[in-house]
């Protein structure tokens, strides 16, 4: 049986989405909630790793006693952000590969046309290194001249 969570002096329903809770409600859930409440917070963090809930957890963790819930939710922020960053790097790598393919050039010629080496281009294509925004613009110009 789940323990009901109550927010005193707050005008928010504990069953409302965590993203709708004010900071004080989030702190109450961390301090007095139970596993189901912390799971809801962790789910909100996974949905938006840099969003208000994740930032609020970090803010609270900066001054709170390091309880189990605080430690676990801080780790949830770190894991969610690492996962999102990996997905973003993979997405950029896919864009780079599609630009190389769209150019019709060999990887060596494409690398030369954008002013880098073939080995550096390879790191962009695998996602191990993320190119700058300026370099992505240059890649797009080489892949789609005249646009």
Secondary structure as the mmCIF struct_conf table of DSSP 4:
data_model
#
loop_
_struct_conf.conf_type_id
_struct_conf.id
_struct_conf.beg_label_comp_id
_struct_conf.beg_label_asym_id
_struct_conf.beg_label_seq_id
_struct_conf.end_label_comp_id
_struct_conf.end_label_asym_id
_struct_conf.end_label_seq_id
HELX_LH_PP_P HELX_LH_PP_P1 UNK A 2 UNK A 4
TURN_TY1_P TURN_TY1_P1 UNK A 8 UNK A 9
BEND BEND1 UNK A 12 UNK A 12
TURN_TY1_P TURN_TY1_P2 UNK A 14 UNK A 15
BEND BEND2 UNK A 16 UNK A 16
HELX_RH_3T_P HELX_RH_3T_P1 UNK A 18 UNK A 20
BEND BEND3 UNK A 21 UNK A 21
HELX_RH_AL_P HELX_RH_AL_P1 UNK A 23 UNK A 32
HELX_RH_AL_P HELX_RH_AL_P2 UNK A 35 UNK A 47
TURN_TY1_P TURN_TY1_P3 UNK A 49 UNK A 50
BEND BEND4 UNK A 51 UNK A 51
HELX_RH_AL_P HELX_RH_AL_P3 UNK A 52 UNK A 63
BEND BEND5 UNK A 64 UNK A 64
HELX_RH_AL_P HELX_RH_AL_P4 UNK A 68 UNK A 103
TURN_TY1_P TURN_TY1_P4 UNK A 104 UNK A 104
HELX_RH_AL_P HELX_RH_AL_P5 UNK A 107 UNK A 114
TURN_TY1_P TURN_TY1_P5 UNK A 115 UNK A 115
BEND BEND6 UNK A 116 UNK A 116
HELX_RH_AL_P HELX_RH_AL_P6 UNK A 118 UNK A 126
TURN_TY1_P TURN_TY1_P6 UNK A 127 UNK A 127
BEND BEND7 UNK A 128 UNK A 129
HELX_LH_PP_P HELX_LH_PP_P2 UNK A 130 UNK A 132
HELX_RH_AL_P HELX_RH_AL_P7 UNK A 133 UNK A 143
TURN_TY1_P TURN_TY1_P7 UNK A 144 UNK A 146
#
